[in-house]
Every structure is written in C-alpha cells, then in structure tokens.
C-alpha cells in the first residue's frame, strides 16, 4: 500500500504541476517538494490501530491531496479540473478502487473530511478522525463553540458546511508540527473567527496584536519578543493570528517572513536578553540530550521550541495588488504556509446564516422564502458585479460581511417600519375606541345632568330660605345697634363731664400740693433733740408757747378741743411727753380730713402777727418748724374746702358713668351676640351659595361635555368607518412589509456602487420577479425610495440642502440616510460632498483628509462628542488604525 500511495502522489503531483501553471494572478500555484512533504506528513498522522484498512488509508491520501492542492485553487473551474485529475489518478494507482469509493464516508455520507477531533484508547484528544457525517461534525463543533463562548468573548457563528470544513482544515494545520496557515478570503469571510475556534479546539491560546495610533515596529518587536518568551521559555502553546489590515509597516513582513521561514528573526532580542534566554535553555537542552552548549546551539534550541509551540495564521484578502506583491517580495508567506482559499459562500451557507439570524423575527411563515431570496440576491449581485467590471471597468465586491449586513439592515428596518405602522394603527384604534366611549357616555351624561339639575333646584331653594332668614336677623341687629349707639352717646356725654370735673379737681389739688409738701418739709426739718430742747424749756417765750398751743388745737380730738385756759405750757409739755410717738403722730396726720372745729380753734393763732416761722426760728428751731407746719395745714384745709364739692360732683359723675357703661355693655353684648348669630347665618348662606355655584358649574360642565360628546359622535360618525378601513389597510400593509422591507434592505445593501441601468436591471429583472416567484408578500409597483426609505417631505428638505433632484441623486441620498455602514461617496462632480456639507454644517461637521497631521485627534473628538466627520480624498489604502472606526467596533 505504501508503494501505491507513493506512486499515486508522484503522479498526481506531476499532473497538477503540469496543468496548473503559475500566472500573475495565480502566483501561488507553485508546486514543489513542500507539497509532497505536506501530503506524507498528513499520512503519517494516521494511527495504525485505528486506520488499519486499505480504503481508510486511501481516503486519507485523497484528503491530504485535496488539502495540499485543492485548497489553493482560486476558482470553481480549477477545482473541477483538479477533481478530474484525482479521478484519473485513483483507478490508475488503486486498481481495485473507484473515485466514488473514496468519497463516501463510513456513515454513508458523501464527504471526506479528516480532522484531529478523535480520541485514543486512553481518551486523549487530538487523534486524526475520519468524520462520518456533517451531523456528527456539527455536534462536535457546536459543543466546542459553546465551551469557547463560556470562557471567551462570545462569537455568534453559524456552522454551515463550508465553515465546518474550514475549521477542520485550520485544525489540521495546527495539529501538524510547525504548521502555519494562510487564510485567503475577502473581508467578512470569517477567517479570524474560525481561527480562534480552531485554536481553542487544538488547545492553543490565541495572540493578536492591537493596532493603535502609535503602533509601529518597536511595538511589533515587543509583541514578538513577548510571544517568543512564552512559547520558547515558558513552553506555552500559542496561535499567532495576524491580518493584512494589522500590518501597518512593511517592515513587519520582514519579521513575518523570517518567522515562517526559519523562526530566527535577527535582532529581535538585544544581546543581553538573548544571553538570558540561552542560559535558561541549558537544563532543558541537557534533558533533551544536547551535548554541546554553545550560544548558537542553545539559541537554535530556543528557536526550535518556539517553532514547535507557535503556529502562525495569516488572514489576508486577495483584493487588489497588495496580496500578490507581498507574496512575491516575501516568498515565505506563501511557500511555508498551508493556503486555505475562502471561496464565496455557497447558497446552502447563505440560507443557513439567514435562517439563523432571522429566527427571532416574526415573518409569518415566510422565513425560508426570505432566506432563499437573500441568498439569491447575494449571488445575483455577485454575477452583476462581474458584468459591471466587464462593461464599466469598475469593481464591486460582495463579501459575506455584505450578506450579514443585509440581514442586520433587514431586521432593523423591518422593526422600524413595524413600529411606525403599529403606532399609526394604535392611534386609529384609540380614536375608534374614544368615539365608542363617547357614544356610550352621552346617555350617562344626560342622566347625570338630570340628577344634577334636581340637586341645583334644591340647593337654590335652601339658599333662598337662608337669605330670607339672614335678612330678618339683620333687621333685629340693626335695631339693637341703634340702641347701642344711643347708650354710647349718653355714656360719652357723662364721660366728658366726669373728665372735666376730674381735671378741675386735679388742678386745684395740684395747686395745694406745694403747701402740703412745705408742711411735710417743715416736719422733716424737726430733730428729736430740737424737740427735746423745746420740751425742756421751763418758761418759753410767749410766741413759742403760742405755737405749741396751736399744734395742740390742730391735733386735738374735735370733740375734746381744750379750752384756751388749758392750753398753757404745762399741758403742751404733756402733749410732748413722748417725743418719738408725738413726731410719728404729726407725720401720720391726715391733712385731707382736718375737722373744721380744729381749724376754727386754730384761727386765733395763725392770725396773730407774731405767728411767723421766720421770727420764731430765732427763738426755737423746733417751734419754727411746728409753726410752718400749722400755717400750711391751715392753708391746705382752705383749699380742700373749695375742692371737696367738686370731688363730690366728680364722684357722682363717675357713678353715673359706671352705670352708663354697664348699660352700654349690656346693649353691646346683645349686639355682639346677635352679630355672632348673624355671622353664622351669613357663613351658612355663603357656603350654601358656594355649593350652589359649584353644583351649577358642575351641571354646566356636564352639559358642555354632553354637547361636545354629541358633536364628537355626530362629527366623527363618518370618520369611524374611514378609520376602520384604514386599520384594515394597515393590517394588510403589515403583512406586505415583509417583502417591501426585504427589497429595500437589498437595495440599500448592494445597489450603491452600480450605475442607473444596472440598478434598474437588478431590481426589476432579478429581485422583484424572485420575490413574486417565492410568494413573499409585497406591494406591487412599490417605490422603494419614497414609500419605504424616505418621504416626499424629506426629499424636499434634501433639495433645500442642495441635493440634485434627479432620481439617481435621490436614491443615493436614501442610501446615505439608511445604510448601516459608513457611506463611501464616489463623487467626481462633488454633488454629494456639497449636500453633506450643507446638511451637516449645523451639526458641527468636521472635515479632514488622511494626509493632514493629527487628523486622528479630530476623529477622536468626533467620536467623543458625537459630531459628524467627513473624510475627503480617500485612496485605496487606508490607515489600519481606522479599521475599528470604519467597522464601527469602537467602544
């Protein structure tokens, strides 16, 4: 069997090398001994105890040949030719086998896929396994994808057949020693996602560089140093995934070329770090049986470990000249890697992806037809892109990412239109419900109005009675108030009289007050020793004795006034027997009530010419003071005699005033009582009046509501029918939205690069008939632009913003407004640029060019502030730092 396999491999290699010659486009059709090595390396991965049959080994041989030769093919035509060469080789080399024998799996399925997904007898993973069916493969990969999503950032992959085949191919490369892969496909093919999953299945950590505004060779060198240390020194298993968009400097390809070719990148590490790594390899080199430990040997040992633990996956796009240029300038990129060419997704893949992502959308049983139409649309656009290139010499690329964005836009646009339609429908339904409620409420309002009118009449009658009662009480209060006023006038008159008498008395008493004070001052001037001295006189002067007699008379009991003969000095001394008591009696003397008889007896002394205090003072200080006191008491009594009648009249007037005030208070209390009662009645009347007004207002409001309801019901009776018809129309439109939005999403996703004739052909010749053929509900003669994507009013606004009014310009405006990707305007006449500038100027538009310095600062500002940004003069090459921005992957 070994001889047969060897001869078959050599023969097939010659046939392929003869048939598939390298060209400028197919530059990688280089067939040499590396391809032979790859085939036999794959055959050596078989396990004798498992793959012990001839047919099994033959199937593995065909699989390895396919992976080596067929996966490099760039088109279906080449793959068909290759399949013919294999079919020619099998009978010639394996006489007892037919080509179909190597296609059918043990499970009866038509597939030949081998992958390191099996288990050995000890249960270890990584054993090469011949997959029985796609169902078996799908279950295995689904479990691995779920496990990956549980431990990493979630990937929402659809595992259709082609995707599963690519995972098996990548896993095959990673399971081979020093296996490196180059995945070639347009953007959005899933190269990175499938690489991550394959690395996870094979037990490798993934490593990818993160491009920033300042990322350059120093940063790339530091990333490679870190990766080499992990793989070579720490024995960690890594997959290095790098895309063409991440190659910001061409010098990075030099490093990649050396990495793939020999693993030894000159000047990657400084000398001191190299010596440290070499020293770290000594023990491992000894354990591996290395006999010499020179720096070069240790360094090669380190490089061998790196190459054993590190697998590189290049994810490149074949679009443009860059890919072929890089591969010619750096041959190791293509020569030392296993190339896996990602072809356009087949229809089955497109339908599977559409079914997966449309599963959560309510499409009323049309999901299969819609998925098939999306796949049809994608394939037809690809065909028209080739025709467009042939006729117009313009490129238009359709990628799997375009298809995914078609699905995303369809879901978003359908949700928006359904929301708007449901809002209109709900508004009309609410209107009909309101009309119905108004009709039901008219009768209730009329009945309520009748009840309220009865209440209004009762309240009005009650208020009238209260008003009458209040009037009577007011009359009573008025009579009593007049009485109070008369009494108040009387009281005021008496009060005036009393006040006049009181003032007169006060004046007279005020005039007498100095006399009293003078008399009291004379008493205060008396000293006890002076009085003692006076008392000690045996024979006082006659005028001194006369003063003592006058004091005796003035202070005597009016009924016991001593006669003149008993007023001698001896009796006077008896009066002064107790000096302290006598002085107290003099000070407590009641000058306001001096008996008239005492005053009369005193006159004989005060009229005596010798009865003068100043003259007596020369003879006795005490006698002079007593003389002054007696004289002033006499004067004060004379004034009191004049004031007393006035005081009596004042007392009488005050008695009359008190009585008058008492009578006035009674009348005023009566008036206050009546006023209090009246205020209570007035309050009741006001409350009743207010309640009546409120009830009347409520009744009027009820009447107005009833009138309005009658007018509304009468005025909208015709609208209710029309609104009902409109709701039915909206229900029909809701069903038709499924197809209308499908056409609109395809228009926005794909139609932009094409000219007007191609647009018309795509929409009218291909897409509309296919929707009809698949019985997808849609509106006949639908104008996608004005009925779905925009409106006449919005178009008028665009024209005010200086957008041209022709159909093509309006379509382009609708594309710019509804696209989910950033629009790329091919605008040689500067019409679109002018419109964008006019439209977004009020929103703070920033305009930059990629040749400007620090243009990234402007982009960062726009991202942070939410400002529109216009990038002018974009060339075919765009700074890789903009990839996250253009892909809307900025967080």
PyMOL commands that set and color helices and strands:
alter all, ss='L'
color gray80, all
select helices_A, chain A and resi 2-19+33-44+54-68+70-72+76-93+99-102+134-151+161-175+191-201+217-233+244-246+251-261+271-280+282-287+295-309+322-329+332-335+347-357+367-392+400-525+528-535+542-555+564-566+569-575+579-587+591-593+596-606+613-617+621-715+717-753+756-773+784-789+792-800+807-818+831-843+855-865+880-886
alter helices_A, ss='H'
color red, helices_A
select strands_A, chain A and resi 114-119+125-130+181-184+205-207+238-243+310-316+338-341+846-849+869-872
alter strands_A, ss='S'
color yellow, strands_A
deselect
rebuild
show_as cartoon
